[in-house]
Amino acid sequence: MKDLESKSLSKQIKRYAQVGGVVGKLATKLATQKYLGVKIDKKKHAEEIRAALGGIKGPLMKVAQLSATIPDLLPSEYVEELRHLQSNAPSMGWLFVKRRMAAELTAKWQESFDSFGKEASKAASLGQVHKALIKNNKVVACKLQYPDMESAVSADLSQLKMIFSIYQSYNKAIKTGDIYKEITERLKEELDYVRERKLMKVFSNIFSDSEHVHVPEVIESLSTKRLLTMTWLEGRPILEFIKEKKEVRNTIAKNMFYAWYKPFYEYGIIHGDPHLGNYTIQNNLSVNLFDFGCMRIFKGKFIKGVIDLYFALQKNDQAKIVDAYEQWGFTDISKKKIEVLNKWAKFIYSPLMKDKVQKIQESDSGVYGAKVAAEVHSELKKLGGIKPPKEFVFMDRAAVGLGSVFMHLKAEVNWYRIFNNLIENFQEKELNKRQQKALKLSNL
């Protein structure tokens, strides 16, 4: 036991040294700008941080991706660079792949495949994917986790805490305590491919009768805690469709909305990572959904709060608005803070409020919600800041991420009808029952 602990500790120490330079550089430059008035080239510095994080892989890189999606948590120059890490991370070479596959499936692992792609088809923060062919002539995707990720988690999360403390020392608008807890919990879950396999089965059951959303089938015999083998789903990146005719773009947008929000409003489960690498589009415009590590499971009470806030804002019912925020988990919220929060909430709910065809956001320029987020952030800062409940982080992230997708597509859809069709039969107790049954079926 001591040897294992010593080995784990030595890996963590090595990791501290590896990532410390990256975080230290960020901390030093931000501090010199704050305390000494030294101007830094944020764009150039952000490019350096992106390159360094892409090279060391692991949780800190994932954290950077997550941080880039939380409105106003990082300067815009850093957000823009860190977004590239989602789908453009450098991959590990063939020697690494052979060693890792042997560690997961024994030295004779290649006997299970008729062919196995030496080049990664996709590389991300915690692992990379290889296309392969198994004995029954079935094309599969092998998602292989990078080595020592569990040892890296502790080291990287300590560095994240440092980044957040530096940021919060001069920016009091968003209190990062619960954001840190939420990212920590989700990161640890993402390392567990057994859990991810179970969540894939949950989503397969949710969309079993759907023609609009497809979930890969798990190949259990070729999957372990750090290797996930699944059927390969053919599709094209969504950005290849942005110049298609309006009907095509609108259909994709409807299917994307359905893919994310049917699980949320009917089962209390949301895919917390709607970045461009986590789905593709088939020729019939249906959606292939991937990467089920970053899932958030909510109690029915929270979903009820989301729906209650929608109706309360529609009717301008102040008492119900307060009640809804409390169901979300917001605490210590004054009347003025609620007025500021309502600006963000009204923006998110705005496309759902009127029974008409419309864009997700009137402006086609910039990041989805950027202007509103900046205004809300500025006003909250004046009021002493606010502590977002941890449940808010990934729900908000999904809304902002999908909003950006709909902006790319320039989709014009009756969001009101799609949304109201999903929630019209909502009952908190029924959602909890459906959720428990779905999780039990998959042994979660």
N, C-alpha and C positions, 0 to 999 in steps of 0.2 A: 504493500500500500504506500509506504514511504517513497519507494522508487517511482511509482506512478505520479505521486504528488510532486516529487522533485522534478520529474520530467515535464509535467504540466507547468510548473512554476518557471522552469528554465525557458520553455517556449514563450510564456507570457513576458518574461524579461526581454527575450530576444525581440518580441513583437513591440514592446515599449520602445526599444531602441530604434526599430524600423520605422514606426509611425511617429515617434516623438519629434523627429526632424520636420516632418510635414506639418504637424500641429504647432510645433514651436515656431516655425516660420510664419504661419498664419497669426499666432498670438503676438509675436514680436512686432510684425508690421502693423497690426491693428492698434497695438499699444503705442507704438511710436507716432502713429497718426493722431491718436487721442491725446496723449500727454505731452508730446513734443511738437505737435503741429506739422510733422513731416508728411508731405504729400506722397502717396504711393500710387503707382500705376495699377489700379485694381484689375483692369483687364489682363495685363501681362501676368500679374501675380496669380489671378484665377486660373490662367492657362497652366502655370507652373504647378499649382495645387492639383488640378485635374490630372496632369501627367504623372505626378507622384502617386496619387491615389490609385490611378489605373494600373500602375506598376506593382503596387503591393497587394492588390486585391482585398477581399475580405470585408468584414462588417463596417469598418470606417468608411469604405467606399460606398457601401449601401446606405449608411447614415447620411453621407453627403448627398446622395440621391434623394433621400427622404426630406432632408432639410431644405433642399431646393424646391420642394413642392409646398412647404408651409409658408403662406403669404408673409413677406417682409421679415422672415427670420434671418436671411442673409442678404447682403448687398446684391443688386441685380446682376452685376458683372459675374459674381460667383455662381449665381443661380443658372445663368446661361451656359457657363462652362460645365457645371456639374450635371446638367441635363444630358450632356453627351455621354456620360458614363453609363447611362441606362442601356444603351444598345451598341456602343462602340468601344467596349473594353478590350484590351489586347488579350489574346487567348494563350493558353499554355501549350507547349509543344508535344509531339508524339511520344517521346520518351516518358514524359510525365503521365500521359494518358495510359500508356501500357502498364506502368507501375500502379497507378490508381485502380485500374480495372482488375488487375491481378489481386490487389489487396481486397477488393470487394467480392470477386467471383472466382477466386483461386487462379493459379498460374495457367490453367487450361481454359481461361475465359474465352479465347478466340474460337474455340470449338463450338460455342453456342451461336456463332454468327456466320452467315455465308459471306458477308462483307461488312466492313466497319470503316467509316470515313476517318481518315487521319487528321483532316483539318476540321476544326470546330465550325459548325454552322452558325453558332451563336455563343458569345462569351459575355458574362455579366460579372457581378460583384462577388457572388458566392460560389459560382460554378460555371461550367460550359456544357454545350449540347453538341452531340455527334450523331449524324444520321447513319443508320445501319440496316442490315437485312438479316432477319433471323430465319431459322430452318423451314418454317412453313411459308416462306416467300412473303412474309409480312414486313413492311418497312416500318422501322421504329426510330424513336428519338431517345438517346441515352443522355440523361442529365447527370453529370458527374461533379460532385462537390470538390472544391479545392482542399488540399490537406491542412490539418491543424486549425480548422476554422473555430472549433470550440475553444481552443486555447487563445485564439485571437479575440474572441468576443469580450472577455474581461478586460484585456488591455485596451481595445479600441473604445469600449464604452466609457472607460476612465478618461480617455482623451476627449470624447464627446462632452463629458461633464465639464471638462476644462473649457472647451470652446463655448458652451452655453453660459458658463459663469462669466467668461470674458465679455460675451455679447451683452449679458444682462446687467453687467456693471455700468454700462453707459446707455442702455436702452431698456426702460422699465415697462414698456407697453404690454408685452406678452411674457407672463411668468412661465418658465420652461420646465418646472418640476414634473408635472404630469406628462408633458410631451416626452421628457426623457424616459419616464417609466414606461410609457406606451411603446416607444421605439425599442426599448430594451426587451420587453415581452415579445414583441413581434419578431425581432431579430433572432431571438433564441428559438422561436417556433420555426422560423424559416430554415434553420439548420437541420431540422428533423424531417427527413424525407418519408419516414413511415407515417407521420402525421399528414404530410402533404398528400400521400397516396389516399388516405382516408377522406380527405377533403375533396379530392378529385372525384371520388365515388359519390360524395354528397351532391356535388354539382351535376354529376351524370344523372343521378336520380331526379334532381330538380328539373333538368332539361330533357328528360327521357322522351317526352312526347313533343318536343319542340323541333321545328324545321329551321329555326332561326339561329340556334346556338349549338355548337359542337364541343364536346369535351373529350380529350384523348382517353383511350382505354389503357389501364395499367397492366403491364406484363409482370405479374408477381414473381415468377421464377427468376427474373433477371433484375430484381430490385432489392435494395438493401437500405440501411439507414442513410447511406451517403451516395447511393446510386438509384436513380429513378428511371426506369425504362417504360416507355409508353408508345402507343401507336402514333405514327407520323401523320399529321393532318396537312394536306396541301392547301396553300392559300397565298395571297399576295399582301404586302404591307399596305396599310390604309392610305399612305401618302401617294400611292400609285393611282388612287381613285379621285384625287381632289380636282382633276380637270375633266372628269366625266360629266355627263348631263345631269341636270338638277334631280331628276327622278331617281337616278342611281345613288347620288349622294344622300338624298333624303331617306332612301330605304336603308342604307348602311347606318345612318344615324339612329333610325328607329330600332334597328336590331341591336345596336350598341347599348342604347338606353335600356332595352329589354334585358340584355345580357347582364347588366350590372344591377338593375333595380328590381327585377322579379325576385332574385334571392333575398334582397334586402327587405322588401315590404311584405313578402310572403313567408320568409323563413328567418329573418333577422340576421342574415349573413351577408357581408359585403366583401368583394374582391378589392383589397385596398391598394392595388397597384395598376392603374389603368394606363401605364406608359406604352409607347408605341411598339415595344418588343414583346408585349404580353398577349397579342392577338393578331390574327391575320384574317383576310376576307376571302371567302370562296367565290367561285365564278357566279354562283346564284345569289351572291351578296349576303349570305349568312356568315356568322362570326365563329371563328375558331378561337377558343379561350384557353390560355396557357398560364402556367406558373401560379400554383395554388398555395404557396408558402405564406404569402402575406394576406391572410384572411382575418377579418374581425367579426366575432360572433357577439351579437347584442341581445339583451333581454327584451321581451316584448314591450316593457315599460318605456325603454328608450325610443323604439320605433313609434310608439303611441305619441311620445313627446314631439317627434319630428312631424307627424301628421297633425297633431293638435296645434303646433305653431303655424303650420300652413293655413289652417282654417281661422285661427285667431288673428293672423295678420290680414287675412281677407276681410274679416269683419271689424278689424281695428279694436278687438276686445282686449284691453290692457291687462285685466286680471288673468285671462287665459294665456296671454303672452308670457306673463311672469311664471305661471304654473308650468308652461311648456319648457321654459328655460331650466326650471328646477328639475323637471323630468330628464332633461338632457344631462344634468349634473353640474350646471353653473351654480356657484354659491356666492354669497356676499355681493349681490348685484344691486346697485342703487338705481333709482329712476333714470338718472343721466346715463349710466352705463348701459341700461336696457335700450335707451334711445339710440346709442351708438351701435350696439349689437344688432338692433333692428335694421340698420342700414345694410349690414352684411347679409342678414337673413332675407331682407326684401330683394336684394340683388340675386341671391341664390334661387329664391322662389319665384322671382319675377316672370320667367317664361311659362310658369305653371299656373299663373293667376287668371289669364284670360283665354277664353275659348276661341282661339284664332290661330292661324298659321303665322309663325314668326321665327326670327333667328334666335339663337340662344343668348346673344348679346348684340345690341345695336351696332356697336363699333366693331369693325373687322381688324383693327390694328392692335398690336400689343398682346400681352398675356391676358388670358381670361381672368377678369376680376381685378386686375392689377391696380387700376385707378381707385376702385372702391376700397380695396384692401389697404391702400396707402392712406386714404382719408380716415378709415376706421382706426388704423394703427395710430395715426397722429392724435386723434381725439381721445383714444384710450390712454395714451401716454400722459395727456394733460390731466386725466381723471385718476391717475395713480396706477394704471394698468389693470389687467385682469388675468385670472388663472383659468385657462380653458380646461374643461374636464377631459380626461384621457380618451373617452369615447368619441370626442369631437374630432380628434386628429385625423383618423383614417376615413371617417365619413366625409369630412370637409375635403380631404385630399382626393377622394374619388369624385366628388362634385366638381372640383376645380379641374382635375385631369380630364374628365369627360367633357367639360365645357370647352376646354382647349381643342379636343378632338372635333367637336361639333363646329367650332370656329374654323378649323382647317378645312372642313367639308363645306363650309358656307351653307349648312343645312337650314332649311325653312320648313318647320314641322309644327303640327298642333300638339305641343308638349303637354298642354292642359288635358287633352283627352287621353293620351298615353298614360299619364300619371294617374288621373282619376280612375281609369280602368284597373290599374294595379291596386289602388287602395279602397275601391268601393265596398269590398266585403271584409275590410280589416276588422279583426277582433283580437285583442291582446292575448286572450286565453287560447284561441285557435292557433295563433302564430306560435305560441310556446309549445303547444302539442305537436304541431308540424315539425318544429325545430328539433324537439326531443326525439321524435320518431326518425327523422333524417339522420341525426347524429348517431342514434343507436344502431341503425341499419349498417352504418359504416364503422361501428365500434369506436366511436370518438367519445 
